[in-house]
Each structure stands twice: as C-alpha cells, then as structure tokens.
C-alpha cells in the first residue's frame, strides 16, 4: 500500500529537516568549543528541530491512519514498518524527556539515546522504502 505522493514527499522533507537539524546540533555541540557562533547554531538547530518534530508527528499520524493499518492487514513490510514505528516512538519518548525532565543524569543518557536513535531512524526509513520497492517489483516477498 503506497503512500500518496504528497504525503510521501512531506514525510521525506520532515525527516530530512529533522536529520539535518539534529546533525547540525551534534556538530555544534560536540564538534568545537562553544563560541557565539556555535551557541547560535545550537539554538537555531533546536528551533528548526522542534518545528520539524511537530510536522513529523502530524504526518506520522496521517501515515498510520492511511498507510500502516492497511499495509499491516495486507501483510506488507511488517518487519521494517514495525522497526520504523518503534524507532519513531522511541524518538518521541526521548524527545519528550529531553524537553520536560530536568534531572541532568537522566538528560545525559536520554540525549545520547535520542541522537543515536535519530541517526538510526534514517537508516530504518531507507530500509523500509527499499523493502517496499522490492516487494512492489516482485523481487522479494513482503515481510
């Protein structure tokens, strides 16, 4: 069950904005000493990241309603779709904790978990898309 083109491209754009803003934050935070330019980049990248997160949450809800349920019943790409869903849930949970939990010990572990999951999410999304295209082309059975 293929997503509508507009929803698919919107998801790719939101995922790209999340990945880019997250990588920029990592580079600014861990790449150099924090001078005025890096502090500005930290703030700007988190503002973009937060906005893209809100967009992604709406789009993921649309994808669940319009795509995931139907694909599950059709037994298509269950493994990669479940992995993608789980990593998105982990990102939502750790993002929530980063925003609302003040304890620095929890925050440190949550931050590493969040950015590692974010980097992994890009690979899982590519896996899901590749598996769907293979299945559509008849080259492999859907999982």
VMD Tcl script that builds the backbone (N, CA, C; Angstrom):
set m [mol new atoms 429]
animate dup $m
set s [atomselect $m all]
$s set {name element resname resid chain x y z} {
  {N N UNK 1 A 0.861 -1.168 0.000}
  {CA C UNK 1 A 0.000 0.000 0.000}
  {C C UNK 1 A 0.900 1.220 0.000}
  {N N UNK 2 A 1.015 1.862 -1.119}
  {CA C UNK 2 A 1.915 3.000 -1.273}
  {C C UNK 2 A 1.260 4.280 -0.764}
  {N N UNK 3 A 2.061 5.101 -0.108}
  {CA C UNK 3 A 1.578 6.398 0.362}
  {C C UNK 3 A 1.289 7.315 -0.818}
  {N N UNK 4 A 0.351 8.228 -0.625}
  {CA C UNK 4 A 0.109 9.268 -1.630}
  {C C UNK 4 A 1.399 10.060 -1.816}
  {N N UNK 5 A 1.657 10.486 -3.031}
  {CA C UNK 5 A 2.900 11.188 -3.354}
  {C C UNK 5 A 3.117 12.403 -2.458}
  {N N UNK 6 A 2.088 13.192 -2.250}
  {CA C UNK 6 A 2.244 14.405 -1.434}
  {C C UNK 6 A 2.615 14.058 0.007}
  {N N UNK 7 A 1.995 13.029 0.569}
  {CA C UNK 7 A 2.310 12.625 1.936}
  {C C UNK 7 A 3.712 12.026 2.010}
  {N N UNK 8 A 4.059 11.239 1.025}
  {CA C UNK 8 A 5.396 10.621 0.990}
  {C C UNK 8 A 6.484 11.693 0.951}
  {N N UNK 9 A 6.343 12.667 0.057}
  {CA C UNK 9 A 7.348 13.726 -0.039}
  {C C UNK 9 A 7.363 14.611 1.205}
  {N N UNK 10 A 6.205 14.847 1.786}
  {CA C UNK 10 A 6.151 15.634 3.022}
  {C C UNK 10 A 6.877 14.895 4.153}
  {N N UNK 11 A 6.687 13.586 4.224}
  {CA C UNK 11 A 7.404 12.790 5.231}
  {C C UNK 11 A 8.908 12.826 4.992}
  {N N UNK 12 A 9.324 12.689 3.746}
  {CA C UNK 12 A 10.756 12.753 3.433}
  {C C UNK 12 A 11.332 14.125 3.795}
  {N N UNK 13 A 10.590 15.186 3.505}
  {CA C UNK 13 A 11.073 16.536 3.816}
  {C C UNK 13 A 11.187 16.738 5.329}
  {N N UNK 14 A 10.179 16.293 6.064}
  {CA C UNK 14 A 10.224 16.432 7.521}
  {C C UNK 14 A 11.359 15.596 8.102}
  {N N UNK 15 A 11.518 14.372 7.608}
  {CA C UNK 15 A 12.610 13.515 8.085}
  {C C UNK 15 A 13.962 14.142 7.761}
  {N N UNK 16 A 14.091 14.715 6.579}
  {CA C UNK 16 A 15.336 15.384 6.196}
  {C C UNK 16 A 15.629 16.586 7.080}
  {N N UNK 17 A 14.595 17.381 7.374}
  {CA C UNK 17 A 14.777 18.545 8.248}
  {C C UNK 17 A 15.174 18.107 9.652}
  {N N UNK 18 A 14.565 17.030 10.135}
  {CA C UNK 18 A 14.920 16.513 11.460}
  {C C UNK 18 A 16.359 16.007 11.484}
  {N N UNK 19 A 16.738 15.253 10.464}
  {CA C UNK 19 A 18.093 14.716 10.417}
  {C C UNK 19 A 19.118 15.840 10.303}
  {N N UNK 20 A 18.887 16.775 9.395}
  {CA C UNK 20 A 19.832 17.866 9.192}
  {C C UNK 20 A 19.969 18.737 10.443}
  {N N UNK 21 A 18.849 19.110 11.036}
  {CA C UNK 21 A 18.917 19.956 12.239}
  {C C UNK 21 A 19.549 19.206 13.406}
  {N N UNK 22 A 19.298 17.915 13.511}
  {CA C UNK 22 A 19.923 17.124 14.566}
  {C C UNK 22 A 21.417 16.982 14.372}
  {N N UNK 23 A 21.847 16.746 13.141}
  {CA C UNK 23 A 23.279 16.626 12.845}
  {C C UNK 23 A 23.975 17.970 13.057}
  {N N UNK 24 A 23.332 19.068 12.674}
  {CA C UNK 24 A 23.912 20.392 12.918}
  {C C UNK 24 A 24.074 20.645 14.418}
  {N N UNK 25 A 23.082 20.223 15.203}
  {CA C UNK 25 A 23.182 20.382 16.648}
  {C C UNK 25 A 24.355 19.563 17.188}
  {N N UNK 26 A 24.472 18.315 16.735}
  {CA C UNK 26 A 25.592 17.471 17.182}
  {C C UNK 26 A 26.934 18.101 16.826}
  {N N UNK 27 A 27.041 18.621 15.609}
  {CA C UNK 27 A 28.292 19.238 15.172}
  {C C UNK 27 A 28.617 20.474 16.013}
  {N N UNK 28 A 27.610 21.289 16.287}
  {CA C UNK 28 A 27.840 22.494 17.084}
  {C C UNK 28 A 28.157 22.138 18.535}
  {N N UNK 29 A 27.482 21.129 19.047}
  {CA C UNK 29 A 27.642 20.773 20.465}
  {C C UNK 29 A 28.947 20.037 20.735}
  {N N UNK 30 A 29.298 19.103 19.878}
  {CA C UNK 30 A 30.442 18.247 20.155}
  {C C UNK 30 A 31.632 18.490 19.229}
  {N N UNK 31 A 31.447 19.276 18.183}
  {CA C UNK 31 A 32.499 19.444 17.194}
  {C C UNK 31 A 33.561 20.459 17.542}
  {N N UNK 32 A 33.207 21.485 18.292}
  {CA C UNK 32 A 34.148 22.573 18.563}
  {C C UNK 32 A 33.875 23.149 19.945}
  {N N UNK 33 A 34.735 24.062 20.344}
  {CA C UNK 33 A 34.473 24.823 21.563}
  {C C UNK 33 A 33.240 25.703 21.313}
  {N N UNK 34 A 32.444 25.894 22.349}
  {CA C UNK 34 A 31.200 26.644 22.175}
  {C C UNK 34 A 31.443 28.149 22.251}
  {N N UNK 35 A 31.630 28.754 21.102}
  {CA C UNK 35 A 31.723 30.200 20.997}
  {C C UNK 35 A 30.369 30.765 20.629}
  {N N UNK 36 A 30.282 32.050 20.347}
  {CA C UNK 36 A 28.994 32.669 19.991}
  {C C UNK 36 A 28.341 32.034 18.760}
  {N N UNK 37 A 29.139 31.688 17.743}
  {CA C UNK 37 A 28.579 31.084 16.526}
  {C C UNK 37 A 27.971 29.718 16.832}
  {N N UNK 38 A 28.657 28.922 17.629}
  {CA C UNK 38 A 28.153 27.585 17.957}
  {C C UNK 38 A 26.907 27.667 18.838}
  {N N UNK 39 A 26.891 28.638 19.757}
  {CA C UNK 39 A 25.697 28.802 20.597}
  {C C UNK 39 A 24.496 29.194 19.738}
  {N N UNK 40 A 24.737 30.069 18.756}
  {CA C UNK 40 A 23.659 30.454 17.848}
  {C C UNK 40 A 23.166 29.240 17.065}
  {N N UNK 41 A 24.108 28.417 16.571}
  {CA C UNK 41 A 23.741 27.230 15.800}
  {C C UNK 41 A 22.996 26.221 16.663}
  {N N UNK 42 A 23.414 26.067 17.923}
  {CA C UNK 42 A 22.686 25.179 18.839}
  {C C UNK 42 A 21.234 25.618 18.962}
  {N N UNK 43 A 21.016 26.892 19.216}
  {CA C UNK 43 A 19.657 27.403 19.390}
  {C C UNK 43 A 18.845 27.296 18.098}
  {N N UNK 44 A 19.432 27.717 16.994}
  {CA C UNK 44 A 18.704 27.694 15.719}
  {C C UNK 44 A 18.370 26.269 15.288}
  {N N UNK 45 A 19.309 25.363 15.452}
  {CA C UNK 45 A 19.051 23.979 15.034}
  {C C UNK 45 A 17.954 23.352 15.891}
  {N N UNK 46 A 17.902 23.695 17.176}
  {CA C UNK 46 A 16.837 23.147 18.026}
  {C C UNK 46 A 15.485 23.761 17.705}
  {N N UNK 47 A 15.468 25.018 17.292}
  {CA C UNK 47 A 14.196 25.627 16.894}
  {C C UNK 47 A 13.651 24.945 15.641}
  {N N UNK 48 A 14.523 24.718 14.666}
  {CA C UNK 48 A 14.111 24.013 13.444}
  {C C UNK 48 A 13.707 22.580 13.790}
  {N N UNK 49 A 14.480 21.931 14.649}
  {CA C UNK 49 A 14.205 20.547 15.040}
  {C C UNK 49 A 12.826 20.436 15.711}
  {N N UNK 50 A 12.540 21.370 16.607}
  {CA C UNK 50 A 11.239 21.359 17.283}
  {C C UNK 50 A 10.083 21.569 16.317}
  {N N UNK 51 A 10.239 22.501 15.397}
  {CA C UNK 51 A 9.181 22.752 14.409}
  {C C UNK 51 A 8.995 21.540 13.498}
  {N N UNK 52 A 10.095 20.955 13.041}
  {CA C UNK 52 A 10.009 19.771 12.174}
  {C C UNK 52 A 9.412 18.587 12.924}
  {N N UNK 53 A 9.658 18.520 14.225}
  {CA C UNK 53 A 9.070 17.452 15.038}
  {C C UNK 53 A 7.556 17.549 15.048}
  {N N UNK 54 A 7.042 18.757 15.222}
  {CA C UNK 54 A 5.585 18.919 15.228}
  {C C UNK 54 A 4.987 18.498 13.889}
  {N N UNK 55 A 5.647 18.882 12.808}
  {CA C UNK 55 A 5.185 18.489 11.472}
  {C C UNK 55 A 5.247 16.967 11.330}
  {N N UNK 56 A 6.352 16.362 11.773}
  {CA C UNK 56 A 6.508 14.910 11.658}
  {C C UNK 56 A 5.450 14.166 12.463}
  {N N UNK 57 A 5.107 14.662 13.638}
  {CA C UNK 57 A 4.080 13.999 14.441}
  {C C UNK 57 A 2.732 13.977 13.717}
  {N N UNK 58 A 2.384 15.085 13.088}
  {CA C UNK 58 A 1.133 15.140 12.321}
  {C C UNK 58 A 1.206 14.187 11.128}
  {N N UNK 59 A 2.309 14.236 10.387}
  {CA C UNK 59 A 2.457 13.382 9.203}
  {C C UNK 59 A 2.511 11.901 9.571}
  {N N UNK 60 A 3.172 11.572 10.671}
  {CA C UNK 60 A 3.219 10.171 11.115}
  {C C UNK 60 A 1.825 9.692 11.479}
  {N N UNK 61 A 1.032 10.549 12.109}
  {CA C UNK 61 A -0.359 10.188 12.411}
  {C C UNK 61 A -1.152 9.929 11.140}
  {N N UNK 62 A -0.939 10.757 10.129}
  {CA C UNK 62 A -1.600 10.546 8.836}
  {C C UNK 62 A -1.148 9.228 8.213}
  {N N UNK 63 A 0.135 8.965 8.267}
  {CA C UNK 63 A 0.665 7.731 7.674}
  {C C UNK 63 A 0.120 6.501 8.396}
  {N N UNK 64 A -0.009 6.584 9.704}
  {CA C UNK 64 A -0.567 5.456 10.454}
  {C C UNK 64 A -2.007 5.207 10.014}
  {N N UNK 65 A -2.784 6.283 9.946}
  {CA C UNK 65 A -4.194 6.142 9.586}
  {C C UNK 65 A -4.391 5.681 8.143}
  {N N UNK 66 A -3.580 6.209 7.231}
  {CA C UNK 66 A -3.793 5.963 5.806}
  {C C UNK 66 A -2.950 4.833 5.228}
  {N N UNK 67 A -1.910 4.425 5.912}
  {CA C UNK 67 A -0.938 3.521 5.318}
  {C C UNK 67 A -0.663 2.295 6.191}
  {N N UNK 68 A -0.316 2.535 7.429}
  {CA C UNK 68 A 0.168 1.449 8.283}
  {C C UNK 68 A -0.887 0.378 8.542}
  {N N UNK 69 A -2.090 0.793 8.876}
  {CA C UNK 69 A -3.140 -0.173 9.195}
  {C C UNK 69 A -3.451 -1.047 7.979}
  {N N UNK 70 A -3.597 -0.422 6.830}
  {CA C UNK 70 A -3.887 -1.170 5.601}
  {C C UNK 70 A -2.733 -2.103 5.244}
  {N N UNK 71 A -1.519 -1.591 5.311}
  {CA C UNK 71 A -0.346 -2.412 4.984}
  {C C UNK 71 A -0.220 -3.585 5.947}
  {N N UNK 72 A -0.530 -3.374 7.212}
  {CA C UNK 72 A -0.466 -4.465 8.195}
  {C C UNK 72 A -1.455 -5.567 7.814}
  {N N UNK 73 A -2.680 -5.176 7.482}
  {CA C UNK 73 A -3.693 -6.168 7.104}
  {C C UNK 73 A -3.334 -6.883 5.805}
  {N N UNK 74 A -2.622 -6.192 4.927}
  {CA C UNK 74 A -2.179 -6.803 3.666}
  {C C UNK 74 A -0.875 -7.584 3.839}
  {N N UNK 75 A -0.340 -7.599 5.062}
  {CA C UNK 75 A 0.902 -8.306 5.400}
  {C C UNK 75 A 2.104 -7.796 4.599}
  {N N UNK 76 A 2.173 -6.491 4.416}
  {CA C UNK 76 A 3.254 -5.891 3.636}
  {C C UNK 76 A 4.249 -5.176 4.546}
  {N N UNK 77 A 5.519 -5.484 4.373}
  {CA C UNK 77 A 6.632 -4.812 5.056}
  {C C UNK 77 A 6.427 -4.691 6.555}
  {N N UNK 78 A 5.950 -5.750 7.163}
  {CA C UNK 78 A 5.690 -5.704 8.593}
  {C C UNK 78 A 6.950 -5.491 9.419}
  {N N UNK 79 A 8.034 -6.166 9.077}
  {CA C UNK 79 A 9.252 -6.061 9.879}
  {C C UNK 79 A 9.836 -4.644 9.820}
  {N N UNK 80 A 10.045 -4.121 8.612}
  {CA C UNK 80 A 10.624 -2.782 8.503}
  {C C UNK 80 A 9.648 -1.706 8.989}
  {N N UNK 81 A 8.362 -1.906 8.767}
  {CA C UNK 81 A 7.366 -0.951 9.255}
  {C C UNK 81 A 7.277 -0.934 10.770}
  {N N UNK 82 A 7.360 -2.108 11.378}
  {CA C UNK 82 A 7.351 -2.180 12.840}
  {C C UNK 82 A 8.613 -1.543 13.412}
  {N N UNK 83 A 9.758 -1.810 12.779}
  {CA C UNK 83 A 11.013 -1.195 13.238}
  {C C UNK 83 A 10.930 0.322 13.138}
  {N N UNK 84 A 10.396 0.821 12.035}
  {CA C UNK 84 A 10.262 2.266 11.856}
  {C C UNK 84 A 9.312 2.851 12.903}
  {N N UNK 85 A 8.207 2.193 13.138}
  {CA C UNK 85 A 7.253 2.664 14.150}
  {C C UNK 85 A 7.885 2.689 15.537}
  {N N UNK 86 A 8.620 1.645 15.872}
  {CA C UNK 86 A 9.260 1.576 17.192}
  {C C UNK 86 A 10.309 2.665 17.373}
  {N N UNK 87 A 11.096 2.910 16.348}
  {CA C UNK 87 A 12.131 3.940 16.481}
  {C C UNK 87 A 11.507 5.331 16.548}
  {N N UNK 88 A 10.405 5.547 15.840}
  {CA C UNK 88 A 9.710 6.839 15.934}
  {C C UNK 88 A 9.107 7.035 17.323}
  {N N UNK 89 A 8.572 5.959 17.901}
  {CA C UNK 89 A 8.059 6.043 19.271}
  {C C UNK 89 A 9.178 6.340 20.262}
  {N N UNK 90 A 10.322 5.685 20.090}
  {CA C UNK 90 A 11.468 5.942 20.957}
  {C C UNK 90 A 11.914 7.399 20.835}
  {N N UNK 91 A 11.950 7.911 19.620}
  {CA C UNK 91 A 12.330 9.309 19.415}
  {C C UNK 91 A 11.332 10.269 20.064}
  {N N UNK 92 A 10.051 9.970 19.953}
  {CA C UNK 92 A 9.035 10.817 20.585}
  {C C UNK 92 A 9.185 10.785 22.109}
  {N N UNK 93 A 9.401 9.617 22.668}
  {CA C UNK 93 A 9.549 9.486 24.115}
  {C C UNK 93 A 10.808 10.204 24.614}
  {N N UNK 94 A 11.931 9.951 23.960}
  {CA C UNK 94 A 13.164 10.594 24.416}
  {C C UNK 94 A 13.129 12.100 24.157}
  {N N UNK 95 A 12.502 12.529 23.084}
  {CA C UNK 95 A 12.340 13.960 22.839}
  {C C UNK 95 A 11.511 14.623 23.929}
  {N N UNK 96 A 10.443 13.960 24.343}
  {CA C UNK 96 A 9.610 14.456 25.435}
  {C C UNK 96 A 10.425 14.568 26.721}
  {N N UNK 97 A 11.190 13.519 27.017}
  {CA C UNK 97 A 12.008 13.529 28.233}
  {C C UNK 97 A 13.056 14.643 28.189}
  {N N UNK 98 A 13.671 14.841 27.036}
  {CA C UNK 98 A 14.664 15.913 26.909}
  {C C UNK 98 A 14.041 17.282 27.161}
  {N N UNK 99 A 12.822 17.449 26.735}
  {CA C UNK 99 A 12.163 18.749 26.871}
  {C C UNK 99 A 11.657 18.999 28.288}
  {N N UNK 100 A 11.152 17.928 28.947}
  {CA C UNK 100 A 10.452 18.133 30.207}
  {C C UNK 100 A 11.171 17.645 31.459}
  {N N UNK 101 A 12.151 16.762 31.352}
  {CA C UNK 101 A 12.822 16.240 32.548}
  {C C UNK 101 A 14.037 17.108 32.849}
  {N N UNK 102 A 14.138 17.572 34.081}
  {CA C UNK 102 A 15.221 18.467 34.458}
  {C C UNK 102 A 16.440 17.771 35.037}
  {N N UNK 103 A 16.316 16.517 35.424}
  {CA C UNK 103 A 17.432 15.804 36.044}
  {C C UNK 103 A 18.562 15.607 35.035}
  {N N UNK 104 A 19.749 16.116 35.357}
  {CA C UNK 104 A 20.864 16.094 34.402}
  {C C UNK 104 A 21.374 14.687 34.107}
  {N N UNK 105 A 21.319 13.770 35.066}
  {CA C UNK 105 A 21.768 12.395 34.813}
  {C C UNK 105 A 20.846 11.715 33.800}
  {N N UNK 106 A 19.552 11.887 33.980}
  {CA C UNK 106 A 18.581 11.324 33.044}
  {C C UNK 106 A 18.728 12.004 31.685}
  {N N UNK 107 A 18.922 13.294 31.707}
  {CA C UNK 107 A 19.044 14.067 30.470}
  {C C UNK 107 A 20.238 13.622 29.637}
  {N N UNK 108 A 21.371 13.366 30.274}
  {CA C UNK 108 A 22.567 12.938 29.537}
  {C C UNK 108 A 22.352 11.617 28.826}
  {N N UNK 109 A 21.813 10.644 29.537}
  {CA C UNK 109 A 21.561 9.330 28.925}
  {C C UNK 109 A 20.481 9.428 27.858}
  {N N UNK 110 A 19.469 10.219 28.135}
  {CA C UNK 110 A 18.373 10.382 27.173}
  {C C UNK 110 A 18.864 11.058 25.905}
  {N N UNK 111 A 19.747 12.031 26.040}
  {CA C UNK 111 A 20.274 12.742 24.879}
  {C C UNK 111 A 21.025 11.793 23.947}
  {N N UNK 112 A 21.891 10.986 24.504}
  {CA C UNK 112 A 22.651 10.033 23.680}
  {C C UNK 112 A 21.703 9.041 23.017}
  {N N UNK 113 A 20.738 8.543 23.772}
  {CA C UNK 113 A 19.756 7.619 23.198}
  {C C UNK 113 A 18.991 8.285 22.062}
  {N N UNK 114 A 18.599 9.540 22.260}
  {CA C UNK 114 A 17.802 10.249 21.262}
  {C C UNK 114 A 18.584 10.470 19.971}
  {N N UNK 115 A 19.822 10.968 20.079}
  {CA C UNK 115 A 20.530 11.231 18.828}
  {C C UNK 115 A 20.991 9.955 18.155}
  {N N UNK 116 A 21.291 8.900 18.916}
  {CA C UNK 116 A 21.650 7.622 18.290}
  {C C UNK 116 A 20.437 7.033 17.564}
  {N N UNK 117 A 19.279 7.118 18.195}
  {CA C UNK 117 A 18.053 6.632 17.559}
  {C C UNK 117 A 17.703 7.474 16.337}
  {N N UNK 118 A 17.947 8.762 16.405}
  {CA C UNK 118 A 17.679 9.637 15.265}
  {C C UNK 118 A 18.536 9.280 14.064}
  {N N UNK 119 A 19.811 9.019 14.307}
  {CA C UNK 119 A 20.695 8.606 13.208}
  {C C UNK 119 A 20.267 7.239 12.665}
  {N N UNK 120 A 19.890 6.341 13.560}
  {CA C UNK 120 A 19.433 5.018 13.129}
  {C C UNK 120 A 18.109 5.104 12.366}
  {N N UNK 121 A 17.261 6.052 12.729}
  {CA C UNK 121 A 15.964 6.197 12.073}
  {C C UNK 121 A 16.109 6.452 10.583}
  {N N UNK 122 A 17.134 7.204 10.215}
  {CA C UNK 122 A 17.368 7.470 8.789}
  {C C UNK 122 A 17.625 6.162 8.047}
  {N N UNK 123 A 18.435 5.297 8.630}
  {CA C UNK 123 A 18.726 4.002 8.003}
  {C C UNK 123 A 17.482 3.113 7.966}
  {N N UNK 124 A 16.701 3.139 9.020}
  {CA C UNK 124 A 15.482 2.319 9.072}
  {C C UNK 124 A 14.468 2.813 8.042}
  {N N UNK 125 A 14.358 4.117 7.862}
  {CA C UNK 125 A 13.457 4.656 6.841}
  {C C UNK 125 A 13.889 4.205 5.445}
  {N N UNK 126 A 15.177 4.292 5.163}
  {CA C UNK 126 A 15.686 3.837 3.862}
  {C C UNK 126 A 15.398 2.351 3.686}
  {N N UNK 127 A 15.627 1.554 4.710}
  {CA C UNK 127 A 15.337 0.115 4.660}
  {C C UNK 127 A 13.866 -0.120 4.322}
  {N N UNK 128 A 12.967 0.598 4.998}
  {CA C UNK 128 A 11.528 0.423 4.774}
  {C C UNK 128 A 11.153 0.762 3.328}
  {N N UNK 129 A 11.705 1.853 2.810}
  {CA C UNK 129 A 11.409 2.269 1.429}
  {C C UNK 129 A 11.953 1.247 0.435}
  {N N UNK 130 A 13.177 0.797 0.638}
  {CA C UNK 130 A 13.790 -0.188 -0.272}
  {C C UNK 130 A 13.005 -1.495 -0.254}
  {N N UNK 131 A 12.622 -1.959 0.921}
  {CA C UNK 131 A 11.833 -3.196 1.018}
  {C C UNK 131 A 10.489 -3.048 0.312}
  {N N UNK 132 A 9.861 -1.909 0.446}
  {CA C UNK 132 A 8.566 -1.684 -0.208}
  {C C UNK 132 A 8.718 -1.693 -1.725}
  {N N UNK 133 A 9.778 -1.072 -2.205}
  {CA C UNK 133 A 10.002 -1.038 -3.660}
  {C C UNK 133 A 10.334 -2.431 -4.196}
  {N N UNK 134 A 11.124 -3.187 -3.458}
  {CA C UNK 134 A 11.419 -4.561 -3.877}
  {C C UNK 134 A 10.161 -5.406 -3.930}
  {N N UNK 135 A 9.330 -5.292 -2.910}
  {CA C UNK 135 A 8.098 -6.056 -2.874}
  {C C UNK 135 A 7.171 -5.648 -4.028}
  {N N UNK 136 A 7.090 -4.358 -4.317}
  {CA C UNK 136 A 6.240 -3.886 -5.403}
  {C C UNK 136 A 6.729 -4.390 -6.753}
  {N N UNK 137 A 8.047 -4.541 -6.882}
  {CA C UNK 137 A 8.620 -5.013 -8.134}
  {C C UNK 137 A 8.607 -6.539 -8.240}
  {N N UNK 138 A 8.161 -7.195 -7.157}
  {CA C UNK 138 A 8.087 -8.644 -7.171}
  {C C UNK 138 A 9.404 -9.346 -6.967}
  {N N UNK 139 A 10.413 -8.640 -6.464}
  {CA C UNK 139 A 11.734 -9.230 -6.294}
  {C C UNK 139 A 11.916 -9.924 -4.952}
  {N N UNK 140 A 11.068 -9.646 -4.014}
  {CA C UNK 140 A 11.152 -10.333 -2.727}
  {C C UNK 140 A 9.777 -10.361 -2.099}
  {N N UNK 141 A 9.516 -11.350 -1.296}
  {CA C UNK 141 A 8.218 -11.384 -0.628}
  {C C UNK 141 A 8.153 -10.311 0.460}
  {N N UNK 142 A 6.975 -9.724 0.670}
  {CA C UNK 142 A 6.856 -8.730 1.736}
  {C C UNK 142 A 7.074 -9.379 3.091}
  {N N UNK 143 A 7.633 -8.628 4.048}
  {CA C UNK 143 A 7.849 -9.195 5.386}
  {C C UNK 143 A 6.757 -8.774 6.321}
}
mol reanalyze $m
mol bondsrecalc $m
mol representation Tube
mol addrep $m
